[in-house]
Amino acid sequence: MNWQEARDADAPKIDEFLFGHIQTSMFPLANLRDFGLRGADRRAVNMWTLGDGPRAVFGITNEGMVLPQCPECSDEELSDAIRLIRGRQLFGLAAEATQARRIMRLAGWEGRPATLNSDEPGFTLDLAQIIMPDATAAQLIPLGDLDRDVAEGWRQSYLIEAMDFDAERAQGQAKKDIAAYLERDSHRAVLVNGQPVAMTGFNARLPEVVQIGGVYTPPDLRGRSYARLAVALHLREAQSNGATRAILFAASEAAARAYIAIGFRPAGHYSLILFKNPEDTA
C-alpha cells in the first residue's frame, strides 16, 4: 500500500483520524485546521495518508517540522514516508515517543546536532476536574498588557534554558515568538499584587482541546507555585470559552509535580526534537 498525497477533500477524514489520537496529534491537527494543506504560512502542512481510513498520516510543515501520526506503520512504510520529504529543510520532529524514535533511526537523523532532543511524559486533564489553587491577589492578563521587553526577555531566557539556544539565536527567536503570540492571542501573564510573576500559553489550540506550552517563571520567583497558578487560571479561561480538555508534556519532574497538583494525569510520552541547523535538508 502506497502513501497518497492529501488533498483538500481528504481533510475531514484526516481531522477525524487525528482527533482519535488527540493526545499526540495536537500540532498536526491544529496546523491543519488553522493553516490548511499546502498553504503559504510556515506552519501550513503537507500531508500524506496511508489507507482509506486513513490508518496513518505523515506531515511536514513549510518550515520543516515533521508531524507524523503512524501508530501501526511498519518500518518499510515509515521508510517510504521519509523518502517523500528528502530534500526538504528539516526544522525538527514532534511525535509520540515510540514513533519518533523509530523515524529518527530509519531516517538516519540520530546523529544530527539538536538544540532539543527529549522524550517527555504526557499529561491530560478533563477541565471539569481541575483543582484551582488559591488565586488571591492574582490577575491573569493578556500578554499584550505585559511590558514587551519583559515578555521578550522571559522568552529569551526560556529558549536558552529549556531549548539550549545560544544567546544570539534566542534573542532573535524570542522577538518572533512574542510577536506570534500577540497575533494569535495565545499566551497570558499572571500578576500577583501587581507584579508580573509568570507566563503561560497554548502552543496548539482547538475549540475542544488546548495544549499548554512555554510556561515560564523567572528564577528568582520560582518555588512559589506561580507556574501552576498561571496554567490553572489560563485553563479556567479556556473552559469558559468551551474547551473541555487540556494536554501538556512536562520538561522536568518539578513541572510534572506542578501539573499533577492541579489535576493532570499521566498519558504516554512525547518526543520533541529541534535540530541545530534547520536549513539542512532531510
RODO-289290 format. One record per residue: residue in three letters; x, y, z of N, C-alpha, C, O in turn; residue number from 1. Coordinates in steps of 0.001 Angstrom, whole numbers, plus 500000, padded with zeros to 6 digits. Atoms other than C-alpha are relative to their C-alpha. Example, Ala and Ser with C-alpha at 12.3 -4.5 7.8 and 13.67 -1.06 7.14 Angstrom:
BEGIN
> code_nx_ny_nz_cax_cay_caz_cx_cy_cz_ox_oy_oz_pos
> ALA_500890_498810_500000_512300_495500_507800_500900_501200_500000_501936_501181_500665_1
> SER_499180_498810_499940_513670_498940_507140_499230_501090_500730_499739_502198_500899_2
***
This chain:
BEGIN
> code_nx_ny_nz_cax_cay_caz_cx_cy_cz_ox_oy_oz_pos
> MET_500844_498813_500000_500000_500000_500000_500884_501244_500000_501841_501332_500769_1
> ASN_499174_498816_500174_501387_503382_498964_499418_501214_500713_498207_501318_500911_2
> TRP_500415_498725_499443_501276_506787_500614_499389_500850_498890_499884_500874_497763_3
> GLN_500672_499125_500950_498909_509209_498894_500056_501440_500499_499786_501700_501671_4
> GLU_499980_498608_499599_499332_512979_498914_498583_500463_500323_497656_500234_499546_5
> ALA_501322_499564_499553_496432_514523_500821_499537_501217_499204_500315_502121_498901_6
> ARG_500656_498883_500682_494026_516849_499015_498981_500625_500947_498671_500067_502000_7
> ASP_500952_499313_499140_491544_519315_500440_498792_499130_500334_498254_499205_501439_8
> ALA_501155_500864_499768_488760_516763_500059_500282_498946_501063_499352_498374_501630_9
> ASP_499630_501003_498998_490707_514441_502404_500021_500570_501412_500090_499812_502380_10
> ALA_499821_499360_498697_490848_516969_505253_499021_499504_501070_499450_499280_502202_11
> PRO_500903_500472_498945_487671_515816_507077_500391_498637_500564_500332_498438_501777_12
> LYS_499596_501316_499510_488862_512199_507282_501306_500074_500793_501468_499382_501799_13
> ILE_498750_499830_499267_492343_513283_508350_499719_500608_501368_500275_500171_502376_14
> ASP_500385_499359_498742_490817_515534_511006_499427_498964_500960_499804_498936_502132_15
> GLU_500619_501015_499152_488733_512644_512343_501035_499007_500526_501005_498633_501699_16
> PHE_498949_500938_499582_491728_510290_512418_500902_500631_501057_501173_500008_502083_17
> LEU_499100_499356_499047_493995_512785_514195_499300_500272_501328_499906_500137_502391_18
> PHE_500715_499746_498753_491309_513691_516711_499855_498716_500808_499789_498763_502036_19
> GLY_500053_501274_499298_491061_509996_517552_501284_499661_500725_501301_498761_501564_20
> HIS_498704_500174_499330_494739_510203_518634_500440_501362_500556_501601_501749_500430_21
> ILE_499787_498584_499696_494449_513694_520105_501144_500246_500973_501779_501298_500900_22
> GLN_498944_499776_499011_496935_513242_522968_501343_500304_499342_502136_501075_499884_23
> THR_498727_499768_500691_499813_513183_520461_499801_500560_498592_500673_500421_497734_24
> SER_500293_499470_501342_498169_514907_517477_499638_501482_499992_499172_501991_498973_25
> MET_500442_498613_499952_497569_518476_518624_500713_500879_498966_500075_501723_498337_26
> PHE_499286_499152_500955_500301_520019_516450_499503_499796_498567_499129_500774_497920_27
> PRO_500466_500132_501380_499318_518443_513113_498538_500381_499822_498173_500948_498793_28
> LEU_501417_499690_500159_495588_518830_513767_499751_501502_500070_499001_502039_499255_29
> ALA_500175_498552_499903_495781_522465_514893_500548_500701_498762_499927_501634_498254_30
> ASN_499438_499392_501205_498045_523334_511962_499114_499752_498786_498935_500639_497953_31
> LEU_500892_500309_501112_495711_521568_509536_498763_500895_500034_498363_501451_499012_32
> ARG_501213_499183_499892_492661_523414_510856_500289_501483_499793_499499_502195_499173_33
> ASP_499720_498563_500037_494355_526791_511128_500593_500471_498671_500314_501585_498229_34
> PHE_499236_499541_501161_496527_526882_508004_499774_499172_498745_500200_499565_497659_35
> GLY_500359_500791_501162_495279_524126_505721_501145_499209_499408_502280_499256_499882_36
> LEU_499026_500807_500728_497063_521794_503343_500698_500861_498950_500056_501543_498152_37
> ARG_499190_499333_501024_499907_523271_501292_499738_501509_499941_499828_502117_498874_38
> GLY_500204_498556_499954_499113_526826_502437_501316_500751_499981_502386_500147_499897_39
> ALA_498800_499161_500088_501547_529742_502407_500685_500198_501339_501888_500457_501373_40
> ASP_499415_499769_498683_502084_530056_506175_501077_498953_500294_501013_497825_499804_41
> ARG_498911_500937_499680_505230_528460_507589_499492_498784_500757_500142_497739_500764_42
> ARG_500539_501121_499236_503004_526254_509761_499000_499165_499209_498496_498164_499718_43
> ALA_500876_500807_500845_500836_525005_506897_500670_498659_499723_501896_498576_499650_44
> VAL_499449_501344_500091_501251_521273_506375_499791_499380_498622_498777_499589_497957_45
> ASN_500130_500947_501095_501918_518936_503510_499795_498644_500650_500543_498282_501558_46
> MET_500320_501276_499364_500406_515550_504357_499837_498896_498978_499437_499121_497835_47
> TRP_500240_501207_500769_500327_512041_503015_499246_499028_500901_499451_499004_502115_48
> THR_500803_500937_499229_497901_509336_504086_500238_498580_499520_500661_498351_498387_49
> LEU_499845_501420_500298_498016_505555_504186_498681_499311_500326_498206_499364_501460_50
> GLY_501258_500708_499789_494855_503516_503727_498804_500911_499821_498933_502135_499819_51
> ASP_501212_499235_500265_491287_504586_503132_499468_500705_501236_498745_501695_501126_52
> GLY_500545_499482_498746_490565_505303_506801_500147_501485_500246_499134_502152_500454_53
> PRO_498745_500727_500186_493213_506641_506851_500432_499298_501286_499846_499507_502348_54
> ARG_499450_500629_498799_495219_504484_509226_501331_500617_500410_501898_500236_501434_55
> ALA_498768_499293_499650_498284_506749_509205_500045_501314_499230_499527_501423_498118_56
> VAL_499791_498693_500628_499174_510371_508427_501442_500404_500240_501954_500268_501350_57
> PHE_498614_499530_499891_502656_511740_507738_500031_501417_499451_499704_501648_498287_58
> GLY_500029_498607_500417_503057_515506_507621_501309_500717_500232_502132_500292_501043_59
> ILE_498860_499109_499779_505691_518206_507355_499539_501418_499701_498870_501653_498695_60
> THR_500388_498611_500214_505193_521959_507705_500941_500664_498998_501987_500119_498644_61
> ASN_499150_499268_500939_506591_524533_505322_501359_500330_500601_502349_500423_499874_62
> GLU_498715_499676_499387_509298_525367_507867_500820_498750_500310_501960_498857_500761_63
> GLY_499221_501215_499855_510326_521710_508083_499786_499219_501275_500657_498445_501674_64
> MET_500316_500769_498797_508648_520344_511218_499240_498752_499590_498159_498838_499007_65
> VAL_500621_501273_500356_507835_516657_510759_498976_499639_501074_499293_499624_502264_66
> LEU_501114_500240_499082_504462_515764_512321_499264_498728_499591_498262_498799_498879_67
> PRO_500643_501253_500389_503564_512081_511961_498998_499506_501041_499102_499822_502227_68
> GLN_500843_500799_499117_500760_510017_513422_499828_498651_499300_498923_498453_498488_69
> CYS_499890_501280_500706_501597_506478_512360_500075_498853_501005_501100_498175_501077_70
> PRO_499919_500958_498894_500702_504141_515243_500173_498546_499603_500633_497738_500410_71
> GLU_499946_501402_500396_500566_500934_513212_500872_499754_498769_500759_498704_498136_72
> CYS_499196_500129_501210_503106_501509_510424_501182_499049_500197_501773_498984_501275_73
> SER_498803_500832_500014_505811_499001_509556_501211_500879_499727_501071_502037_499333_74
> ASP_498780_499258_500318_509438_500063_509176_500046_500354_498518_500494_501440_498149_75
> GLU_499993_499743_501442_509035_499773_505416_499081_501174_499661_499438_502026_498849_76
> GLU_500930_498902_500264_506020_502091_505423_500560_501335_500496_500419_502358_499824_77
> LEU_499393_498766_499506_507820_504649_507586_501159_500438_499108_501327_501631_498856_78
> SER_498887_499669_500896_510883_504476_505324_499488_500617_498707_500084_501557_498181_79
> ASP_500600_499422_501207_508659_505137_502313_499540_501432_500260_499697_502296_499398_80
> ALA_500449_498652_499658_507182_508177_504096_501181_500956_500098_501109_502090_499624_81
> ILE_498810_499153_499855_510630_509527_504950_500553_500391_498638_501023_501515_498459_82
> ARG_499502_499690_501339_511629_509309_501284_499210_501133_499350_499740_501854_498506_83
> LEU_500840_498940_500567_508752_511658_500450_500491_501406_500373_500194_502370_499667_84
> ILE_499578_498664_499544_510410_514520_502379_501497_500224_499842_502005_501265_500258_85
> ARG_498576_499776_500231_514046_514018_501401_500187_501244_499136_499465_501449_498160_86
> GLY_499742_498774_500738_515453_517301_500165_499318_501217_500581_499701_502341_500256_87
> ARG_500642_498866_499341_513128_519469_502255_500836_500431_501201_501549_499621_501792_88
> GLN_499300_499568_498795_514570_521620_505019_499368_499323_501205_498169_499045_501223_89
> LEU_500430_500797_498853_514329_519886_508373_500189_500811_501276_501306_500948_501774_90
> PHE_499961_499200_498779_513463_522031_511392_499996_499103_501241_500727_499359_502197_91
> GLY_500085_500878_498844_512546_519204_513769_498958_498924_499808_498443_498716_498709_92
> LEU_500946_501112_500001_510257_516332_514674_499247_500023_501318_499850_500146_502384_93
> ALA_500831_500054_498798_507352_516184_517118_498997_498868_499816_498204_498875_498874_94
> ALA_500861_501170_500173_505531_512903_517677_499970_499171_501268_500798_499347_502163_95
> GLU_500019_501009_498940_504517_510156_520072_501380_499357_500054_501977_499082_499013_96
> ALA_498585_500316_499816_507821_508955_521516_500455_498758_499248_501514_498784_498621_97
> THR_499583_501224_500686_507931_505407_520122_500098_500235_498498_501055_499797_497861_98
> GLN_499964_499691_501428_507093_506632_516634_501191_500890_499664_501892_500652_498680_99
> ALA_498917_499055_500270_509594_509487_516841_501347_499299_499981_502170_499569_499107_100
> ARG_498696_500673_499934_512480_507225_517829_500195_499050_498822_501310_498900_498323_101
> ARG_499889_500854_501184_511710_504781_515023_500324_500836_498768_501168_500449_497959_102
> ILE_499761_499134_501154_511615_507614_512492_501422_500552_500022_502083_500593_498984_103
> MET_498624_499507_499891_514888_509080_513787_500995_498932_499551_501956_499225_498841_104
> ARG_499089_501097_500364_516555_505681_513393_499926_499694_498504_500957_499584_497841_105
> LEU_500169_500375_501399_515104_504862_509971_500473_501102_499051_500951_500817_497953_106
> ALA_499599_498877_500843_515843_508343_508606_501489_500284_500068_502021_501005_499223_107
> GLY_498584_499719_499827_519432_508350_509847_500276_501343_500621_501321_501944_500373_108
> TRP_499858_498672_499392_518909_511507_511893_500508_499941_501437_500640_500987_502072_109
> GLU_499655_500109_498575_520043_510180_515276_501273_500761_500360_501404_501226_501492_110
> GLY_498767_499283_499719_523479_511794_514993_499973_501463_499627_500983_502152_499775_111
> ARG_500096_498608_500428_522231_515141_513713_499977_500921_501220_499210_500670_502149_112
> PRO_499981_499101_498836_523042_518018_516126_498622_500614_500245_497932_501021_499310_113
> ALA_501316_499470_499637_519965_519220_518002_500122_500885_501229_500913_500601_502128_114
> THR_500046_499172_498801_519259_522004_520469_499085_499368_501046_499240_499611_502243_115
> LEU_500909_500698_499089_516491_519872_521973_499716_498629_499428_499370_498494_498255_116
> ASN_500258_501377_500430_516095_516101_521808_499572_499221_501233_500395_498587_501893_117
> SER_500455_500570_498737_513914_514803_524611_498694_499249_499839_497878_499553_498969_118
> ASP_501255_500723_499864_511177_512338_525451_499367_500462_501309_499941_500290_502384_119
> GLU_500623_499389_498825_508747_513991_527830_498709_499271_500360_497957_498871_499471_120
> PRO_501255_500624_499593_505936_512459_529897_498811_500889_499664_498843_502101_499873_121
> GLY_501197_499258_500340_502496_513461_528693_498988_499965_501130_498978_499046_501949_122
> PHE_501043_499904_498987_499591_514536_530865_498722_500508_499338_498767_501222_498336_123
> THR_501285_499542_500496_495892_515123_530283_499096_500368_501164_499246_499858_502274_124
> LEU_500906_499527_498957_493138_516862_532214_498625_500271_499414_498489_501035_498459_125
> ASP_501381_499616_500246_489357_516886_531961_499784_501299_500771_499895_501318_501996_126
> LEU_500043_498696_499344_488793_520569_532680_498910_500092_501061_498934_500993_501899_127
> ALA_501001_500030_498925_485751_519710_534786_500618_499539_501312_500033_499728_502379_128
> GLN_499334_500541_498811_488227_518096_537211_501170_500870_500470_501932_500443_501337_129
> ILE_498856_499169_499618_490698_520988_537519_499929_500371_501486_498859_500644_502030_130
> ILE_499879_499609_498588_491918_521749_541047_500597_501401_500020_501782_501573_499735_131
> MET_499539_498611_500061_492178_525526_541334_500818_500350_501244_500355_500146_502366_132
> PRO_499221_499509_498853_494979_526888_543535_499440_501329_500497_498586_501943_499858_133
> ASP_500408_498707_499440_494499_529921_545709_500456_501116_499064_501651_501291_498830_134
> ALA_499682_498933_500940_494318_532849_543307_499845_501385_500626_499711_502380_499913_135
> THR_500098_498720_499312_494084_535577_545941_501136_500932_499556_502306_500549_499558_136
> ALA_499042_498967_500427_495818_538740_544699_500578_499734_498623_501461_500469_498180_137
> ALA_499483_500331_501329_496429_537088_541286_499078_500549_498914_497861_500617_499086_138
> GLN_500759_499489_501133_495354_538536_537948_500592_499442_498713_501788_499588_498462_139
> LEU_499595_500490_501318_495514_536846_534524_499794_501119_498989_498699_501672_498888_140
> ILE_500112_498907_500967_496241_539394_531800_500469_499535_498625_501295_498627_498540_141
> PRO_499468_500302_501330_496733_539229_528011_501484_500328_499939_501944_501271_500582_142
> LEU_498564_499764_500077_500394_539019_527103_500296_501398_499477_501325_501986_499811_143
> GLY_499801_498652_500529_499988_542296_525231_499956_501085_501056_500416_502202_500823_144
> ASP_500036_499019_498904_499352_544036_528550_501272_499979_500836_501457_500827_501709_145
> LEU_498709_500075_499311_502792_542974_529810_501019_500808_499207_500970_500838_497977_146
> ASP_498941_499260_500671_505781_545170_529039_500685_499101_498969_501109_497993_499297_147
> ARG_499457_500820_501096_507117_543920_525679_501422_499538_500287_501782_498405_499969_148
> ASP_498627_500385_499688_510718_543936_526873_500039_498876_501029_500887_497988_500950_149
> VAL_500068_501073_499002_509781_541776_529857_499613_498681_499332_500225_497644_499587_150
> ALA_500451_501216_500674_507922_539290_527660_501107_499404_499138_501340_498196_499169_151
> GLU_498932_500501_500857_510778_539039_525173_501169_499483_500822_501799_498493_500449_152
> GLY_498924_500471_499131_513321_538711_527982_499689_498646_500614_500557_497775_500679_153
> TRP_500405_501287_499452_511366_535890_529594_500090_498903_498944_500580_497808_499220_154
> ARG_499960_501012_501064_511025_534076_526267_501438_499672_499613_501761_498510_499366_155
> GLN_498598_500250_500313_514724_534500_525512_500622_499087_501051_501345_498151_500710_156
> SER_499456_500839_498931_515615_533013_528902_499460_498570_499897_500188_497605_500129_157
> TYR_500596_501335_500162_513202_530125_528289_500717_499227_498894_501037_498051_499070_158
> LEU_499356_500683_501125_514815_529315_524928_501422_499563_500350_501869_498496_499928_159
> ILE_498642_500368_499585_518296_529330_526458_499962_498857_501000_500751_497917_500901_160
> GLU_500055_500984_498927_517293_527275_529489_499392_498675_499553_499929_497607_499852_161
> ALA_500749_501220_500323_514827_524800_528011_500385_499393_498664_500243_498185_498475_162
> MET_499740_500502_501349_515958_524501_524393_501445_500145_499564_501790_499844_498421_163
> ASP_498569_499951_500246_519688_525163_524634_500374_500902_498818_501361_500644_498128_164
> PHE_499633_499023_501026_519645_528094_522196_501171_500825_500520_501282_501070_501721_165
> ASP_499001_499025_499577_522698_530326_522219_499311_501353_500123_498212_501546_499602_166
> ALA_500643_498733_499647_522012_533880_523387_499564_500785_498776_498477_501363_498771_167
> GLU_500335_499203_501182_522070_535495_519938_498784_499412_499281_497866_500140_498905_168
> ARG_501144_500625_500667_519711_532972_518368_498742_500145_500848_497656_500381_500319_169
> ALA_501152_499899_499105_517446_533077_521420_499392_501396_499954_498170_501541_499983_170
> GLN_500514_498630_500035_517159_536862_521267_499146_500230_498761_498055_500794_498848_171
> GLY_500759_499818_501230_516048_536833_517639_498723_499176_499987_497671_499649_499556_172
> GLN_501176_500870_499989_513696_533895_518118_498955_500502_500981_497756_500401_500719_173
> ALA_500943_499492_498999_512153_535445_521226_499145_501122_499425_497941_501173_499676_174
> LYS_500764_498912_500611_511141_538548_519276_498937_499446_499051_497802_499922_499032_175
> LYS_500958_500607_500930_509498_536374_516609_498887_499287_500766_497714_499388_500408_176
> ASP_500995_500758_499243_507768_534184_519184_498982_500915_500658_497776_500682_500569_177
> ILE_500931_499100_499307_506307_537042_521196_499079_500688_498994_497891_500869_499262_178
> ALA_500852_499396_501035_505070_538712_518018_498910_499029_499559_497764_499427_499356_179
> ALA_500980_501007_500403_503359_535458_517028_498966_499768_501093_497780_499610_500802_180
> TYR_500933_500198_498887_501834_535004_520498_498976_501138_500059_497791_500912_500306_181
> LEU_500899_498852_499954_500388_538509_520373_499002_499940_498839_497823_500253_499003_182
> GLU_500887_500104_501167_498991_537942_516883_498916_498944_500227_497761_499142_499848_183
> ARG_500951_501101_499808_497333_534663_517924_499238_500102_501315_498311_499329_501553_184
> ASP_500603_499870_498670_496351_535845_521430_500040_498667_500741_499050_498244_501338_185
> SER_499875_501357_499468_497665_532505_522656_500591_499934_501401_500508_498893_502053_186
> HIS_499275_500037_498727_499575_533492_525806_499466_501049_500975_498833_502037_500602_187
> ARG_500436_499129_498919_498899_535135_529132_501143_500196_500991_502067_499385_501061_188
> ALA_499101_499773_498868_500865_536639_532012_499158_500050_501263_497960_500331_501220_189
> VAL_500680_499915_498710_499986_536496_535687_500706_501042_500852_501933_501066_500955_190
> LEU_499511_499033_499041_500372_539364_538106_499555_499553_501391_498431_499084_501566_191
> VAL_500361_500211_498597_500435_538849_541869_500335_501282_500746_501486_501716_500787_192
> ASN_499851_498682_499366_499898_542040_543833_500599_501011_499031_501393_501872_499407_193
> GLY_499569_499058_501022_500515_543858_540564_501344_499713_499377_501737_500395_498431_194
> GLN_498672_500324_500516_503923_542234_539938_499899_498845_499011_499268_497837_499329_195
> PRO_499999_501127_500933_504426_540058_536819_500870_498857_500538_502034_499058_500885_196
> VAL_499288_501118_499378_505418_536587_538041_500139_498776_499097_500986_497922_499358_197
> ALA_499937_501204_500827_504812_534054_535257_499302_500241_498669_498488_501152_498517_198
> MET_500618_499967_501319_503852_533467_531638_499569_498583_499649_500252_497618_499992_199
> THR_500464_501304_500452_501830_530623_530156_499305_500182_498662_498985_501302_498263_200
> GLY_500644_499874_501299_500259_529817_526829_499573_498668_499432_499813_497614_500022_201
> PHE_500414_501179_500741_498780_527368_524364_500803_499955_498703_500718_500868_497882_202
> ASN_499244_500127_501244_501115_526131_521641_499214_499289_498906_499663_499221_497761_203
> ALA_500960_500513_500973_498206_524383_519919_498633_500123_500660_498481_499877_501857_204
> ARG_501295_499703_499407_494556_525187_520376_498886_499620_499036_498887_500027_497874_205
> LEU_501227_500336_500713_491271_523692_519193_498837_500489_500850_499030_500759_502036_206
> PRO_501128_499602_499170_487788_524704_520316_499767_499056_501174_499339_499485_502245_207
> GLU_500285_501002_498984_487556_521455_522300_501172_499718_500936_500969_499349_502092_208
> VAL_498797_500435_499287_491152_520910_523453_501079_501067_499865_501228_501683_498809_209
> VAL_498861_499086_500045_494125_523106_524359_501247_499253_500458_501182_498358_501300_210
> GLN_498726_500595_499625_497779_522153_524618_500913_501092_500555_501184_502091_499888_211
> ILE_499218_498992_499283_499936_524049_527104_501460_499934_499575_502013_498852_499376_212
> GLY_498583_499959_500340_503424_525182_526202_500617_501343_500347_499919_502355_500412_213
> GLY_499291_498748_499760_506062_527789_527011_499768_500609_501362_499877_501825_501518_214
> VAL_500216_499466_498649_505292_528108_530726_501341_500453_500572_502330_499723_500503_215
> TYR_498731_499461_499492_507930_530302_532369_499782_500844_501246_498876_501675_501310_216
> THR_499905_499165_498804_508664_531742_535797_501457_500423_500164_502336_499564_500095_217
> PRO_498609_499579_499796_511807_533853_536376_500628_499262_501180_499942_498971_502160_218
> PRO_499342_500791_498946_514391_532018_538529_499806_500537_501414_499648_499755_502351_219
> ASP_500098_499439_498649_514110_534432_541461_498587_499915_500569_498372_500230_501740_220
> LEU_501383_500122_499539_510341_533799_541667_499526_498552_500062_498351_498289_500318_221
> ARG_500393_501404_500003_510382_530016_541493_499821_499468_501421_500304_500053_502391_222
> GLY_500257_500611_498701_509236_527744_544305_498812_500589_500722_498603_500300_501900_223
> ARG_501161_499366_499374_506105_529787_544976_498687_499595_499321_497641_500189_499581_224
> SER_501184_500559_500685_503668_527815_542747_499390_500966_498995_498200_500872_498691_225
> TYR_500549_499059_500971_503313_530656_540247_499699_499328_498656_498752_499716_497973_226
> ALA_500235_500662_501284_503572_528323_537237_498658_499286_499998_497879_499424_499055_227
> ARG_501280_500711_499964_500676_526131_538329_498837_500986_500085_497763_500732_499541_228
> LEU_501032_498975_499911_498696_529266_539184_499704_500571_498613_498542_500727_498237_229
> ALA_500184_499445_501337_499262_530699_535707_499264_499020_499094_498329_499399_498389_230
> VAL_500638_501014_500841_498312_527448_533983_498539_499826_500387_497669_499780_499518_231
> ALA_501372_500223_499546_495202_526955_536116_499087_501152_499597_497962_500926_499151_232
> LEU_500820_498846_500359_493942_530485_535507_499735_500041_498496_498632_500376_498064_233
> HIS_500184_500000_501456_494506_530186_531755_499038_498889_499576_498227_499073_498668_234
> LEU_500911_501101_500319_492730_526821_531677_498562_500342_500389_497622_499971_499687_235
> ARG_501345_499599_499611_489782_528255_533548_499410_500955_498955_498219_500890_498649_236
> GLU_500462_499121_501076_489558_530959_530891_499619_499190_498767_498584_499440_498149_237
> ALA_500295_500845_501165_489734_528317_528131_498700_499228_500199_497909_499074_499269_238
> GLN_501229_500739_499696_486996_526328_529846_498779_500898_499818_497752_500455_499304_239
> SER_501123_499071_500151_484758_529386_529925_499689_500279_498539_498590_500718_498201_240
> ASN_500186_499805_501435_485252_529597_526150_499628_498710_499281_499542_498696_498053_241
> GLY_500497_501226_500605_484158_525986_525575_500936_498819_499983_500509_497718_499634_242
> ALA_499075_501137_499993_487293_523844_525931_499636_499037_501122_499174_499448_502186_243
> THR_500332_501029_499007_486812_520565_527793_501200_499172_500423_501108_498400_501378_244
> ARG_498838_500843_499703_490300_519037_527821_501279_500776_499778_501351_501642_498906_245
> ALA_498679_499403_500157_493922_520090_528244_501048_498906_499913_500915_497844_500520_246
> ILE_498890_500925_500223_497118_518351_527170_501296_500765_500235_501385_501955_499933_247
> LEU_498677_499397_499886_500734_519035_528055_501057_498913_500093_500756_497735_500284_248
> PHE_498839_500887_499852_504198_517491_528157_500977_500696_500937_501331_501856_500727_249
> ALA_499202_499398_498933_506401_518082_531188_501488_499837_499729_501966_498737_499454_250
> ALA_498569_500016_500288_510044_519015_530710_500849_499636_501209_502050_499412_501062_251
> SER_499237_500320_498795_511063_518265_534324_499082_499399_501047_497859_499504_500949_252
> GLU_500797_500573_498911_509942_516463_537461_499277_501098_500782_498146_500906_501227_253
> ALA_500635_498901_499281_509241_519809_539126_498756_500479_499256_497724_500761_499865_254
> ALA_501154_499593_500795_506955_520782_536247_498890_498965_500110_497717_499315_500243_255
> ALA_501006_501057_499900_505212_517414_536401_499250_500083_501326_498030_499921_501360_256
> ARG_500658_499893_498691_504526_517854_540124_499017_501177_500029_497941_501092_500621_257
> ALA_500876_498830_500018_503058_521288_539490_498707_499700_499248_497629_500125_499663_258
> TYR_501189_500292_500795_500686_519967_536843_499115_498953_500679_497888_499052_500639_259
> ILE_500777_501007_499266_499637_516929_538868_499209_500663_501125_498096_500241_501441_260
> ALA_500651_499320_498880_498771_519303_541712_498695_500684_499592_497842_500939_500441_261
> ILE_501259_499377_500422_496043_520912_539579_499112_499008_499248_498132_499400_498613_262
> GLY_500910_501020_500502_494593_517614_538401_500444_499215_498787_499742_498286_498387_263
> PHE_499544_500740_501168_496622_516413_535414_500367_498562_500368_500827_498278_501474_264
> ARG_499679_501411_499823_497089_512656_534978_500910_499528_498872_500786_500008_497745_265
> PRO_499064_500458_501038_499859_510781_533096_499286_499427_498782_498234_498798_498895_266
> ALA_500583_500479_501249_499171_509966_529436_501096_499854_498945_501229_500702_498062_267
> GLY_499010_500298_501032_502042_508444_527441_501216_500893_500024_501455_501617_500990_268
> HIS_498788_499198_500143_505246_510080_526238_500045_500613_498602_499469_500088_497650_269
> TYR_499942_499231_501237_506046_512579_523514_501439_500447_499773_502131_500841_500712_270
> SER_498649_499557_500339_509279_513407_521704_499954_501328_499272_499130_501539_498382_271
> LEU_499826_498731_500694_510299_516888_520671_501474_500152_499667_502324_500208_500556_272
> ILE_498627_499854_500472_513436_517251_518573_500074_501250_499135_499330_501380_498163_273
> LEU_499763_498794_500785_514636_520622_517269_501461_499992_499564_502361_500032_500403_274
> PHE_498639_500111_500507_517693_520452_515045_500729_501331_500025_500130_502396_499869_275
> LYS_499188_498791_499815_520546_522904_515457_500120_500803_498720_500215_502029_498770_276
> ASN_499857_499314_501283_520807_523728_511746_498747_499750_499167_498738_498859_498318_277
> PRO_501278_500281_500663_517211_523981_510484_500007_500216_498496_499058_499829_497814_278
> GLU_499921_499840_501459_518358_524975_506986_500447_498722_499331_500239_498558_498128_279
> ASP_499574_501273_500576_519848_521499_506490_498776_499211_499550_497691_499357_500113_280
> THR_501140_500735_500556_517663_519151_504480_499868_498629_500652_500784_498120_501298_281
> ALA_500269_501347_499473_516077_515863_505458_500697_498933_499183_500578_497746_499487_282
***
